[in-house]
């Protein structure tokens, strides 16, 4: 059994061997399920899908795409406080 210490903020840190067992890296996420007998279950949340799933998420129906030059102009106006 691995004993963990609870911080004053109510947080725990999983030790490296537990992270390795779960296949987790920094930035990964875990899910915690409350079980009816007062225990919890922790498991890794593995990303699903393909990178191509995000293609076109900013597409604006009925409007032409914005060029890089137009994006840079809008960004410049934003930084200058003109928007």
Jmol script that loads the backbone (N, CA, C; Angstrom):
load data "model"
ATOM      1  N   UNK A   1       0.849  -1.183   0.000  1.00  0.00           N
ATOM      2  CA  UNK A   1       0.000   0.000   0.000  1.00  0.00           C
ATOM      3  C   UNK A   1       0.891   1.241   0.000  1.00  0.00           C
ATOM      4  N   UNK A   2       0.490   2.239  -0.767  1.00  0.00           N
ATOM      5  CA  UNK A   2       1.190   3.522  -0.795  1.00  0.00           C
ATOM      6  C   UNK A   2       0.429   4.512   0.080  1.00  0.00           C
ATOM      7  N   UNK A   3       1.068   5.053   1.094  1.00  0.00           N
ATOM      8  CA  UNK A   3       0.454   6.062   1.949  1.00  0.00           C
ATOM      9  C   UNK A   3       0.782   7.441   1.387  1.00  0.00           C
ATOM     10  N   UNK A   4      -0.223   8.286   1.294  1.00  0.00           N
ATOM     11  CA  UNK A   4      -0.054   9.648   0.784  1.00  0.00           C
ATOM     12  C   UNK A   4      -0.409  10.632   1.885  1.00  0.00           C
ATOM     13  N   UNK A   5       0.227  11.790   1.878  1.00  0.00           N
ATOM     14  CA  UNK A   5      -0.029  12.825   2.872  1.00  0.00           C
ATOM     15  C   UNK A   5      -0.924  13.899   2.264  1.00  0.00           C
ATOM     16  N   UNK A   6      -1.901  14.322   3.028  1.00  0.00           N
ATOM     17  CA  UNK A   6      -2.802  15.385   2.579  1.00  0.00           C
ATOM     18  C   UNK A   6      -2.219  16.723   3.026  1.00  0.00           C
ATOM     19  N   UNK A   7      -2.122  17.675   2.075  1.00  0.00           N
ATOM     20  CA  UNK A   7      -1.584  18.999   2.400  1.00  0.00           C
ATOM     21  C   UNK A   7      -2.652  19.837   3.103  1.00  0.00           C
ATOM     22  N   UNK A   8      -2.253  21.013   3.584  1.00  0.00           N
ATOM     23  CA  UNK A   8      -3.206  21.911   4.232  1.00  0.00           C
ATOM     24  C   UNK A   8      -4.266  22.406   3.266  1.00  0.00           C
ATOM     25  N   UNK A   9      -3.978  22.325   1.958  1.00  0.00           N
ATOM     26  CA  UNK A   9      -4.958  22.705   0.933  1.00  0.00           C
ATOM     27  C   UNK A   9      -5.870  21.542   0.552  1.00  0.00           C
ATOM     28  N   UNK A  10      -5.684  20.384   1.203  1.00  0.00           N
ATOM     29  CA  UNK A  10      -6.509  19.222   0.901  1.00  0.00           C
ATOM     30  C   UNK A  10      -6.070  18.478  -0.339  1.00  0.00           C
ATOM     31  N   UNK A  11      -4.819  18.640  -0.734  1.00  0.00           N
ATOM     32  CA  UNK A  11      -4.307  18.008  -1.948  1.00  0.00           C
ATOM     33  C   UNK A  11      -3.379  16.846  -1.597  1.00  0.00           C
ATOM     34  N   UNK A  12      -3.281  15.913  -2.549  1.00  0.00           N
ATOM     35  CA  UNK A  12      -2.319  14.827  -2.421  1.00  0.00           C
ATOM     36  C   UNK A  12      -1.467  14.798  -3.675  1.00  0.00           C
ATOM     37  N   UNK A  13      -0.277  14.233  -3.553  1.00  0.00           N
ATOM     38  CA  UNK A  13       0.610  14.066  -4.690  1.00  0.00           C
ATOM     39  C   UNK A  13       0.821  12.577  -4.890  1.00  0.00           C
ATOM     40  N   UNK A  14       0.569  12.113  -6.120  1.00  0.00           N
ATOM     41  CA  UNK A  14       0.813  10.708  -6.429  1.00  0.00           C
ATOM     42  C   UNK A  14       2.289  10.506  -6.701  1.00  0.00           C
ATOM     43  N   UNK A  15       2.835   9.468  -6.131  1.00  0.00           N
ATOM     44  CA  UNK A  15       4.252   9.180  -6.302  1.00  0.00           C
ATOM     45  C   UNK A  15       4.529   8.667  -7.709  1.00  0.00           C
ATOM     46  N   UNK A  16       5.793   8.804  -8.112  1.00  0.00           N
ATOM     47  CA  UNK A  16       6.186   8.465  -9.479  1.00  0.00           C
ATOM     48  C   UNK A  16       5.801   7.050  -9.876  1.00  0.00           C
ATOM     49  N   UNK A  17       5.941   6.105  -8.960  1.00  0.00           N
ATOM     50  CA  UNK A  17       5.608   4.724  -9.331  1.00  0.00           C
ATOM     51  C   UNK A  17       4.117   4.559  -9.605  1.00  0.00           C
ATOM     52  N   UNK A  18       3.267   5.317  -8.897  1.00  0.00           N
ATOM     53  CA  UNK A  18       1.830   5.273  -9.166  1.00  0.00           C
ATOM     54  C   UNK A  18       1.498   5.924 -10.512  1.00  0.00           C
ATOM     55  N   UNK A  19       2.153   7.044 -10.803  1.00  0.00           N
ATOM     56  CA  UNK A  19       1.934   7.712 -12.086  1.00  0.00           C
ATOM     57  C   UNK A  19       2.366   6.806 -13.235  1.00  0.00           C
ATOM     58  N   UNK A  20       3.490   6.141 -13.055  1.00  0.00           N
ATOM     59  CA  UNK A  20       3.971   5.224 -14.085  1.00  0.00           C
ATOM     60  C   UNK A  20       2.991   4.069 -14.265  1.00  0.00           C
ATOM     61  N   UNK A  21       2.477   3.542 -13.158  1.00  0.00           N
ATOM     62  CA  UNK A  21       1.510   2.441 -13.213  1.00  0.00           C
ATOM     63  C   UNK A  21       0.258   2.845 -13.994  1.00  0.00           C
ATOM     64  N   UNK A  22      -0.165   4.098 -13.821  1.00  0.00           N
ATOM     65  CA  UNK A  22      -1.349   4.605 -14.532  1.00  0.00           C
ATOM     66  C   UNK A  22      -1.015   5.049 -15.957  1.00  0.00           C
ATOM     67  N   UNK A  23       0.280   5.120 -16.289  1.00  0.00           N
ATOM     68  CA  UNK A  23       0.687   5.568 -17.620  1.00  0.00           C
ATOM     69  C   UNK A  23       0.520   7.067 -17.806  1.00  0.00           C
ATOM     70  N   UNK A  24       0.691   7.815 -16.726  1.00  0.00           N
ATOM     71  CA  UNK A  24       0.458   9.258 -16.756  1.00  0.00           C
ATOM     72  C   UNK A  24       1.752  10.046 -16.881  1.00  0.00           C
ATOM     73  N   UNK A  25       1.640  11.181 -17.551  1.00  0.00           N
ATOM     74  CA  UNK A  25       2.730  12.142 -17.723  1.00  0.00           C
ATOM     75  C   UNK A  25       2.248  13.483 -17.174  1.00  0.00           C
ATOM     76  N   UNK A  26       3.157  14.421 -16.883  1.00  0.00           N
ATOM     77  CA  UNK A  26       2.725  15.755 -16.460  1.00  0.00           C
ATOM     78  C   UNK A  26       1.738  16.351 -17.460  1.00  0.00           C
ATOM     79  N   UNK A  27       0.665  16.928 -16.941  1.00  0.00           N
ATOM     80  CA  UNK A  27      -0.364  17.529 -17.795  1.00  0.00           C
ATOM     81  C   UNK A  27      -1.510  16.593 -18.106  1.00  0.00           C
ATOM     82  N   UNK A  28      -1.336  15.277 -17.888  1.00  0.00           N
ATOM     83  CA  UNK A  28      -2.428  14.333 -18.105  1.00  0.00           C
ATOM     84  C   UNK A  28      -3.491  14.542 -17.032  1.00  0.00           C
ATOM     85  N   UNK A  29      -4.642  13.939 -17.257  1.00  0.00           N
ATOM     86  CA  UNK A  29      -5.753  14.092 -16.318  1.00  0.00           C
ATOM     87  C   UNK A  29      -6.156  12.741 -15.743  1.00  0.00           C
ATOM     88  N   UNK A  30      -6.720  12.778 -14.548  1.00  0.00           N
ATOM     89  CA  UNK A  30      -7.241  11.571 -13.925  1.00  0.00           C
ATOM     90  C   UNK A  30      -8.693  11.807 -13.525  1.00  0.00           C
ATOM     91  N   UNK A  31      -9.453  10.729 -13.460  1.00  0.00           N
ATOM     92  CA  UNK A  31     -10.829  10.789 -12.978  1.00  0.00           C
ATOM     93  C   UNK A  31     -10.856  10.126 -11.607  1.00  0.00           C
ATOM     94  N   UNK A  32     -11.656  10.673 -10.714  1.00  0.00           N
ATOM     95  CA  UNK A  32     -11.815  10.116  -9.377  1.00  0.00           C
ATOM     96  C   UNK A  32     -13.294   9.805  -9.188  1.00  0.00           C
ATOM     97  N   UNK A  33     -13.582   8.538  -8.911  1.00  0.00           N
ATOM     98  CA  UNK A  33     -14.959   8.106  -8.687  1.00  0.00           C
ATOM     99  C   UNK A  33     -15.138   7.782  -7.214  1.00  0.00           C
ATOM    100  N   UNK A  34     -16.241   8.279  -6.623  1.00  0.00           N
ATOM    101  CA  UNK A  34     -16.575   7.956  -5.237  1.00  0.00           C
ATOM    102  C   UNK A  34     -17.335   6.636  -5.227  1.00  0.00           C
ATOM    103  N   UNK A  35     -16.863   5.685  -4.451  1.00  0.00           N
ATOM    104  CA  UNK A  35     -17.514   4.397  -4.324  1.00  0.00           C
ATOM    105  C   UNK A  35     -18.416   4.406  -3.088  1.00  0.00           C
ATOM    106  N   UNK A  36     -19.474   3.616  -3.088  1.00  0.00           N
ATOM    107  CA  UNK A  36     -20.444   3.672  -1.991  1.00  0.00           C
ATOM    108  C   UNK A  36     -19.888   3.278  -0.627  1.00  0.00           C
ATOM    109  N   UNK A  37     -18.800   2.555  -0.570  1.00  0.00           N
ATOM    110  CA  UNK A  37     -18.273   2.105   0.724  1.00  0.00           C
ATOM    111  C   UNK A  37     -17.258   3.074   1.320  1.00  0.00           C
ATOM    112  N   UNK A  38     -17.205   4.321   0.816  1.00  0.00           N
ATOM    113  CA  UNK A  38     -16.294   5.322   1.355  1.00  0.00           C
ATOM    114  C   UNK A  38     -14.923   5.325   0.707  1.00  0.00           C
ATOM    115  N   UNK A  39     -14.709   4.480  -0.282  1.00  0.00           N
ATOM    116  CA  UNK A  39     -13.436   4.460  -1.005  1.00  0.00           C
ATOM    117  C   UNK A  39     -13.563   5.311  -2.261  1.00  0.00           C
ATOM    118  N   UNK A  40     -12.418   5.614  -2.861  1.00  0.00           N
ATOM    119  CA  UNK A  40     -12.400   6.284  -4.160  1.00  0.00           C
ATOM    120  C   UNK A  40     -11.615   5.419  -5.136  1.00  0.00           C
ATOM    121  N   UNK A  41     -11.873   5.633  -6.410  1.00  0.00           N
ATOM    122  CA  UNK A  41     -11.146   4.934  -7.467  1.00  0.00           C
ATOM    123  C   UNK A  41     -10.580   5.985  -8.399  1.00  0.00           C
ATOM    124  N   UNK A  42      -9.284   5.888  -8.693  1.00  0.00           N
ATOM    125  CA  UNK A  42      -8.609   6.837  -9.579  1.00  0.00           C
ATOM    126  C   UNK A  42      -8.211   6.101 -10.843  1.00  0.00           C
ATOM    127  N   UNK A  43      -8.524   6.689 -11.987  1.00  0.00           N
ATOM    128  CA  UNK A  43      -8.056   6.099 -13.245  1.00  0.00           C
ATOM    129  C   UNK A  43      -7.691   7.210 -14.224  1.00  0.00           C
ATOM    130  N   UNK A  44      -6.790   6.869 -15.129  1.00  0.00           N
ATOM    131  CA  UNK A  44      -6.294   7.834 -16.111  1.00  0.00           C
ATOM    132  C   UNK A  44      -7.383   8.150 -17.126  1.00  0.00           C
ATOM    133  N   UNK A  45      -7.436   9.397 -17.544  1.00  0.00           N
ATOM    134  CA  UNK A  45      -8.309   9.804 -18.643  1.00  0.00           C
ATOM    135  C   UNK A  45      -7.423   9.887 -19.871  1.00  0.00           C
ATOM    136  N   UNK A  46      -7.603   8.978 -20.769  1.00  0.00           N
ATOM    137  CA  UNK A  46      -6.797   8.948 -21.985  1.00  0.00           C
ATOM    138  C   UNK A  46      -7.515   9.723 -23.084  1.00  0.00           C
ATOM    139  N   UNK A  47      -6.796  10.620 -23.776  1.00  0.00           N
ATOM    140  CA  UNK A  47      -7.418  11.362 -24.870  1.00  0.00           C
ATOM    141  C   UNK A  47      -7.897  10.402 -25.956  1.00  0.00           C
ATOM    142  N   UNK A  48      -9.010  10.739 -26.539  1.00  0.00           N
ATOM    143  CA  UNK A  48      -9.545   9.927 -27.630  1.00  0.00           C
ATOM    144  C   UNK A  48      -9.668  10.789 -28.870  1.00  0.00           C
ATOM    145  N   UNK A  49      -9.828  10.162 -29.997  1.00  0.00           N
ATOM    146  CA  UNK A  49     -10.006  10.893 -31.240  1.00  0.00           C
ATOM    147  C   UNK A  49      -8.704  11.055 -31.998  1.00  0.00           C
ATOM    148  N   UNK A  50      -8.824  11.762 -33.111  1.00  0.00           N
ATOM    149  CA  UNK A  50      -7.681  11.996 -33.987  1.00  0.00           C
ATOM    150  C   UNK A  50      -7.445  13.501 -34.097  1.00  0.00           C
ATOM    151  N   UNK A  51      -6.229  13.859 -34.438  1.00  0.00           N
ATOM    152  CA  UNK A  51      -5.915  15.284 -34.613  1.00  0.00           C
ATOM    153  C   UNK A  51      -6.786  15.892 -35.702  1.00  0.00           C
ATOM    154  N   UNK A  52      -7.136  15.104 -36.684  1.00  0.00           N
ATOM    155  CA  UNK A  52      -7.960  15.626 -37.781  1.00  0.00           C
ATOM    156  C   UNK A  52      -9.367  15.995 -37.307  1.00  0.00           C
ATOM    157  N   UNK A  53      -9.772  15.521 -36.128  1.00  0.00           N
ATOM    158  CA  UNK A  53     -11.094  15.880 -35.601  1.00  0.00           C
ATOM    159  C   UNK A  53     -11.225  17.381 -35.338  1.00  0.00           C
ATOM    160  N   UNK A  54     -10.108  18.077 -35.144  1.00  0.00           N
ATOM    161  CA  UNK A  54     -10.186  19.506 -34.853  1.00  0.00           C
ATOM    162  C   UNK A  54     -10.120  20.375 -36.111  1.00  0.00           C
ATOM    163  N   UNK A  55      -9.826  19.768 -37.248  1.00  0.00           N
ATOM    164  CA  UNK A  55      -9.752  20.550 -38.475  1.00  0.00           C
ATOM    165  C   UNK A  55     -11.112  21.181 -38.757  1.00  0.00           C
ATOM    166  N   UNK A  56     -11.106  22.458 -39.043  1.00  0.00           N
ATOM    167  CA  UNK A  56     -12.325  23.156 -39.422  1.00  0.00           C
ATOM    168  C   UNK A  56     -13.185  23.624 -38.265  1.00  0.00           C
ATOM    169  N   UNK A  57     -12.694  23.537 -37.023  1.00  0.00           N
ATOM    170  CA  UNK A  57     -13.554  23.938 -35.910  1.00  0.00           C
ATOM    171  C   UNK A  57     -13.814  25.450 -35.882  1.00  0.00           C
ATOM    172  N   UNK A  58     -12.967  26.209 -36.559  1.00  0.00           N
ATOM    173  CA  UNK A  58     -13.179  27.653 -36.599  1.00  0.00           C
ATOM    174  C   UNK A  58     -13.817  28.114 -37.904  1.00  0.00           C
ATOM    175  N   UNK A  59     -14.228  27.169 -38.714  1.00  0.00           N
ATOM    176  CA  UNK A  59     -14.858  27.519 -39.988  1.00  0.00           C
ATOM    177  C   UNK A  59     -16.145  28.297 -39.719  1.00  0.00           C
ATOM    178  N   UNK A  60     -16.317  29.366 -40.465  1.00  0.00           N
ATOM    179  CA  UNK A  60     -17.488  30.214 -40.299  1.00  0.00           C
ATOM    180  C   UNK A  60     -18.349  30.080 -41.545  1.00  0.00           C
ATOM    181  N   UNK A  61     -19.464  29.380 -41.419  1.00  0.00           N
ATOM    182  CA  UNK A  61     -20.346  29.149 -42.553  1.00  0.00           C
ATOM    183  C   UNK A  61     -20.802  30.475 -43.159  1.00  0.00           C
ATOM    184  N   UNK A  62     -20.724  30.557 -44.483  1.00  0.00           N
ATOM    185  CA  UNK A  62     -21.180  31.740 -45.198  1.00  0.00           C
ATOM    186  C   UNK A  62     -20.213  32.907 -45.179  1.00  0.00           C
ATOM    187  N   UNK A  63     -19.032  32.739 -44.605  1.00  0.00           N
ATOM    188  CA  UNK A  63     -18.051  33.822 -44.547  1.00  0.00           C
ATOM    189  C   UNK A  63     -16.733  33.310 -45.097  1.00  0.00           C
ATOM    190  N   UNK A  64     -16.030  34.205 -45.795  1.00  0.00           N
ATOM    191  CA  UNK A  64     -14.763  33.809 -46.396  1.00  0.00           C
ATOM    192  C   UNK A  64     -13.692  33.660 -45.313  1.00  0.00           C
ATOM    193  N   UNK A  65     -12.722  32.780 -45.545  1.00  0.00           N
ATOM    194  CA  UNK A  65     -11.629  32.632 -44.576  1.00  0.00           C
ATOM    195  C   UNK A  65     -10.840  33.934 -44.431  1.00  0.00           C
ATOM    196  N   UNK A  66     -10.258  34.139 -43.278  1.00  0.00           N
ATOM    197  CA  UNK A  66      -9.442  35.327 -43.018  1.00  0.00           C
ATOM    198  C   UNK A  66      -7.989  34.968 -43.317  1.00  0.00           C
ATOM    199  N   UNK A  67      -7.314  35.873 -44.013  1.00  0.00           N
ATOM    200  CA  UNK A  67      -5.903  35.637 -44.332  1.00  0.00           C
ATOM    201  C   UNK A  67      -5.034  35.926 -43.108  1.00  0.00           C
ATOM    202  N   UNK A  68      -3.804  35.468 -43.164  1.00  0.00           N
ATOM    203  CA  UNK A  68      -2.842  35.738 -42.090  1.00  0.00           C
ATOM    204  C   UNK A  68      -2.650  37.242 -41.921  1.00  0.00           C
ATOM    205  N   UNK A  69      -2.601  37.947 -43.037  1.00  0.00           N
ATOM    206  CA  UNK A  69      -2.417  39.409 -42.973  1.00  0.00           C
ATOM    207  C   UNK A  69      -3.593  40.065 -42.247  1.00  0.00           C
ATOM    208  N   UNK A  70      -4.821  39.601 -42.551  1.00  0.00           N
ATOM    209  CA  UNK A  70      -5.990  40.165 -41.874  1.00  0.00           C
ATOM    210  C   UNK A  70      -5.970  39.832 -40.381  1.00  0.00           C
ATOM    211  N   UNK A  71      -5.542  38.613 -40.044  1.00  0.00           N
ATOM    212  CA  UNK A  71      -5.434  38.241 -38.626  1.00  0.00           C
ATOM    213  C   UNK A  71      -4.438  39.144 -37.915  1.00  0.00           C
ATOM    214  N   UNK A  72      -3.272  39.357 -38.545  1.00  0.00           N
ATOM    215  CA  UNK A  72      -2.248  40.211 -37.938  1.00  0.00           C
ATOM    216  C   UNK A  72      -2.751  41.633 -37.751  1.00  0.00           C
ATOM    217  N   UNK A  73      -3.516  42.137 -38.692  1.00  0.00           N
ATOM    218  CA  UNK A  73      -4.070  43.497 -38.584  1.00  0.00           C
ATOM    219  C   UNK A  73      -5.046  43.582 -37.406  1.00  0.00           C
ATOM    220  N   UNK A  74      -5.904  42.579 -37.270  1.00  0.00           N
ATOM    221  CA  UNK A  74      -6.865  42.557 -36.164  1.00  0.00           C
ATOM    222  C   UNK A  74      -6.135  42.445 -34.830  1.00  0.00           C
ATOM    223  N   UNK A  75      -5.116  41.590 -34.770  1.00  0.00           N
ATOM    224  CA  UNK A  75      -4.327  41.413 -33.539  1.00  0.00           C
ATOM    225  C   UNK A  75      -3.660  42.728 -33.173  1.00  0.00           C
ATOM    226  N   UNK A  76      -3.083  43.420 -34.153  1.00  0.00           N
ATOM    227  CA  UNK A  76      -2.426  44.710 -33.909  1.00  0.00           C
ATOM    228  C   UNK A  76      -3.396  45.724 -33.366  1.00  0.00           C
ATOM    229  N   UNK A  77      -4.609  45.770 -33.921  1.00  0.00           N
ATOM    230  CA  UNK A  77      -5.614  46.719 -33.422  1.00  0.00           C
ATOM    231  C   UNK A  77      -6.024  46.373 -31.988  1.00  0.00           C
ATOM    232  N   UNK A  78      -6.091  45.071 -31.704  1.00  0.00           N
ATOM    233  CA  UNK A  78      -6.445  44.659 -30.343  1.00  0.00           C
ATOM    234  C   UNK A  78      -5.395  45.105 -29.337  1.00  0.00           C
ATOM    235  N   UNK A  79      -4.102  44.884 -29.668  1.00  0.00           N
ATOM    236  CA  UNK A  79      -3.035  45.288 -28.780  1.00  0.00           C
ATOM    237  C   UNK A  79      -2.974  46.798 -28.619  1.00  0.00           C
ATOM    238  N   UNK A  80      -3.370  47.517 -29.667  1.00  0.00           N
ATOM    239  CA  UNK A  80      -3.336  48.984 -29.607  1.00  0.00           C
ATOM    240  C   UNK A  80      -4.581  49.555 -28.907  1.00  0.00           C
ATOM    241  N   UNK A  81      -5.509  48.684 -28.526  1.00  0.00           N
ATOM    242  CA  UNK A  81      -6.717  49.135 -27.836  1.00  0.00           C
ATOM    243  C   UNK A  81      -7.741  49.757 -28.773  1.00  0.00           C
ATOM    244  N   UNK A  82      -7.655  49.433 -30.063  1.00  0.00           N
ATOM    245  CA  UNK A  82      -8.560  50.012 -31.052  1.00  0.00           C
ATOM    246  C   UNK A  82      -9.815  49.167 -31.274  1.00  0.00           C
ATOM    247  N   UNK A  83      -9.910  48.040 -30.584  1.00  0.00           N
ATOM    248  CA  UNK A  83     -11.112  47.187 -30.728  1.00  0.00           C
ATOM    249  C   UNK A  83     -11.948  47.206 -29.495  1.00  0.00           C
TER     250      UNK A  83
END
end "model"
wireframe off; spacefill off
backbone 0.3
color backbone group
